[in-house]
Amino acid sequence: MHGKKTKGRKRQIATDTMGCLLGVVVHRANLVDTTMGLWSAMVASCAYPTIKRFCADKGYRGTFIYDAYAFVALSR
């Protein structure tokens, strides 16, 4: 059974390697996935500061990688 989808909404979800939920961001569909994916990574890393790495698919390259490095550099 599939979860109900709401038109005009997207979800960015961060999980650990076992699939346990670490962070969720729900946003309007017209916002860029890479930017909002970074928000979900930031939520997860703030809630769990021991996180050392993130893995994402090819859709999150470029801006996501640059902004994630900048976030890590500023948070130290």
LUMMARGU-100646 format. One record per residue (C-alpha): residue in three letters; x, z, y. Coordinates in pm, 1 decimal. Example, Ala and Ser with C-alpha at 12.3 -4.5 7.8 and 13.67 -1.06 7.14 Angstrom:
// LUMMARGU-100646
<r><resn>ALA</resn><c1>1230.0</c1><c3>780.0</c3><c2>-450.0</c2></r>
<r><resn>SER</resn><c1>1367.0</c1><c3>714.0</c3><c2>-106.0</c2></r>
This chain:
// LUMMARGU-100646
<r><resn>MET</resn><c1>0.0</c1><c3>0.0</c3><c2>0.0</c2></r>
<r><resn>HIS</resn><c1>134.1</c1><c3>-93.4</c3><c2>343.0</c2></r>
<r><resn>GLY</resn><c1>110.9</c1><c3>123.6</c3><c2>652.2</c2></r>
<r><resn>LYS</resn><c1>-130.2</c1><c3>17.2</c3><c2>922.0</c2></r>
<r><resn>LYS</resn><c1>37.7</c1><c3>-193.3</c3><c2>1190.0</c2></r>
<r><resn>THR</resn><c1>-65.4</c1><c3>-159.2</c3><c2>1552.1</c2></r>
<r><resn>LYS</resn><c1>-39.0</c1><c3>-475.7</c3><c2>1759.8</c2></r>
<r><resn>GLY</resn><c1>208.8</c1><c3>-458.5</c3><c2>2041.4</c2></r>
<r><resn>ARG</resn><c1>418.2</c1><c3>-173.4</c3><c2>1897.8</c2></r>
<r><resn>LYS</resn><c1>755.1</c1><c3>-166.4</c3><c2>1723.2</c2></r>
<r><resn>ARG</resn><c1>942.9</c1><c3>111.1</c3><c2>1546.3</c2></r>
<r><resn>GLN</resn><c1>1316.1</c1><c3>173.8</c3><c2>1537.6</c2></r>
<r><resn>ILE</resn><c1>1405.7</c1><c3>414.2</c3><c2>1258.6</c2></r>
<r><resn>ALA</resn><c1>1735.9</c1><c3>586.4</c3><c2>1173.6</c2></r>
<r><resn>THR</resn><c1>1775.0</c1><c3>720.3</c3><c2>820.5</c2></r>
<r><resn>ASP</resn><c1>2061.3</c1><c3>859.5</c3><c2>616.0</c2></r>
<r><resn>THR</resn><c1>2195.5</c1><c3>688.7</c3><c2>303.6</c2></r>
<r><resn>MET</resn><c1>1929.1</c1><c3>857.8</c3><c2>90.8</c2></r>
<r><resn>GLY</resn><c1>1645.6</c1><c3>739.4</c3><c2>317.3</c2></r>
<r><resn>CYS</resn><c1>1576.1</c1><c3>1072.1</c3><c2>488.4</c2></r>
<r><resn>LEU</resn><c1>1440.6</c1><c3>1027.7</c3><c2>838.9</c2></r>
<r><resn>LEU</resn><c1>1684.3</c1><c3>1118.2</c3><c2>1119.1</c2></r>
<r><resn>GLY</resn><c1>1530.3</c1><c3>959.3</c3><c2>1428.4</c2></r>
<r><resn>VAL</resn><c1>1233.6</c1><c3>743.1</c3><c2>1529.8</c2></r>
<r><resn>VAL</resn><c1>1152.7</c1><c3>555.6</c3><c2>1848.6</c2></r>
<r><resn>VAL</resn><c1>816.6</c1><c3>379.9</c3><c2>1888.4</c2></r>
<r><resn>HIS</resn><c1>800.9</c1><c3>133.1</c3><c2>2176.4</c2></r>
<r><resn>ARG</resn><c1>618.8</c1><c3>-165.8</c3><c2>2323.7</c2></r>
<r><resn>ALA</resn><c1>677.1</c1><c3>-494.0</c3><c2>2144.4</c2></r>
<r><resn>ASN</resn><c1>814.5</c1><c3>-664.0</c3><c2>2456.0</c2></r>
<r><resn>LEU</resn><c1>1126.6</c1><c3>-442.6</c3><c2>2468.3</c2></r>
<r><resn>VAL</resn><c1>1456.1</c1><c3>-561.4</c3><c2>2317.3</c2></r>
<r><resn>ASP</resn><c1>1526.2</c1><c3>-433.5</c3><c2>1964.3</c2></r>
<r><resn>THR</resn><c1>1897.4</c1><c3>-375.9</c3><c2>2023.9</c2></r>
<r><resn>THR</resn><c1>1834.0</c1><c3>-152.3</c3><c2>2324.2</c2></r>
<r><resn>MET</resn><c1>1566.4</c1><c3>50.6</c3><c2>2151.3</c2></r>
<r><resn>GLY</resn><c1>1773.3</c1><c3>66.5</c3><c2>1830.6</c2></r>
<r><resn>LEU</resn><c1>2040.9</c1><c3>235.6</c3><c2>2036.7</c2></r>
<r><resn>TRP</resn><c1>1782.3</c1><c3>492.3</c3><c2>2148.9</c2></r>
<r><resn>SER</resn><c1>1699.1</c1><c3>572.4</c3><c2>1788.0</c2></r>
<r><resn>ALA</resn><c1>2071.9</c1><c3>605.2</c3><c2>1707.9</c2></r>
<r><resn>MET</resn><c1>2115.8</c1><c3>838.2</c3><c2>2006.8</c2></r>
<r><resn>VAL</resn><c1>1818.7</c1><c3>1051.2</c3><c2>1897.3</c2></r>
<r><resn>ALA</resn><c1>1968.9</c1><c3>1081.8</c3><c2>1549.2</c2></r>
<r><resn>SER</resn><c1>2319.8</c1><c3>1158.2</c3><c2>1674.4</c2></r>
<r><resn>CYS</resn><c1>2194.4</c1><c3>1424.0</c3><c2>1917.7</c2></r>
<r><resn>ALA</resn><c1>1984.6</c1><c3>1589.1</c3><c2>1646.5</c2></r>
<r><resn>TYR</resn><c1>2265.2</c1><c3>1562.6</c3><c2>1389.4</c2></r>
<r><resn>PRO</resn><c1>2601.5</c1><c3>1572.9</c3><c2>1572.5</c2></r>
<r><resn>THR</resn><c1>2800.0</c1><c3>1545.8</c3><c2>1248.0</c2></r>
<r><resn>ILE</resn><c1>2701.0</c1><c3>1178.0</c3><c2>1206.9</c2></r>
<r><resn>LYS</resn><c1>3017.1</c1><c3>968.5</c3><c2>1212.8</c2></r>
<r><resn>ARG</resn><c1>2893.6</c1><c3>614.1</c3><c2>1140.7</c2></r>
<r><resn>PHE</resn><c1>2592.9</c1><c3>391.3</c3><c2>1177.2</c2></r>
<r><resn>CYS</resn><c1>2511.7</c1><c3>81.7</c3><c2>974.3</c2></r>
<r><resn>ALA</resn><c1>2272.7</c1><c3>-184.8</c3><c2>1098.7</c2></r>
<r><resn>ASP</resn><c1>2182.0</c1><c3>-541.9</c3><c2>1012.8</c2></r>
<r><resn>LYS</resn><c1>2309.5</c1><c3>-845.1</c3><c2>1203.9</c2></r>
<r><resn>GLY</resn><c1>2023.5</c1><c3>-826.7</c3><c2>1452.9</c2></r>
<r><resn>TYR</resn><c1>2190.1</c1><c3>-526.1</c3><c2>1615.4</c2></r>
<r><resn>ARG</resn><c1>2531.7</c1><c3>-676.2</c3><c2>1690.0</c2></r>
<r><resn>GLY</resn><c1>2668.1</c1><c3>-733.2</c3><c2>2039.5</c2></r>
<r><resn>THR</resn><c1>2496.7</c1><c3>-511.9</c3><c2>2294.7</c2></r>
<r><resn>PHE</resn><c1>2414.4</c1><c3>-243.1</c3><c2>2038.4</c2></r>
<r><resn>ILE</resn><c1>2778.7</c1><c3>-206.0</c3><c2>1932.5</c2></r>
<r><resn>TYR</resn><c1>2911.2</c1><c3>-202.0</c3><c2>2289.7</c2></r>
<r><resn>ASP</resn><c1>2652.3</c1><c3>50.4</c3><c2>2409.1</c2></r>
<r><resn>ALA</resn><c1>2700.6</c1><c3>273.1</c3><c2>2101.5</c2></r>
<r><resn>TYR</resn><c1>3075.8</c1><c3>293.9</c3><c2>2167.9</c2></r>
<r><resn>ALA</resn><c1>3006.1</c1><c3>372.5</c3><c2>2534.7</c2></r>
<r><resn>PHE</resn><c1>2761.4</c1><c3>648.7</c3><c2>2432.5</c2></r>
<r><resn>VAL</resn><c1>3015.6</c1><c3>803.3</c3><c2>2196.5</c2></r>
<r><resn>ALA</resn><c1>3288.4</c1><c3>789.5</c3><c2>2461.4</c2></r>
<r><resn>LEU</resn><c1>3063.7</c1><c3>959.7</c3><c2>2719.8</c2></r>
<r><resn>SER</resn><c1>2940.5</c1><c3>1227.9</c3><c2>2480.9</c2></r>
<r><resn>ARG</resn><c1>3292.2</c1><c3>1353.2</c3><c2>2398.5</c2></r>
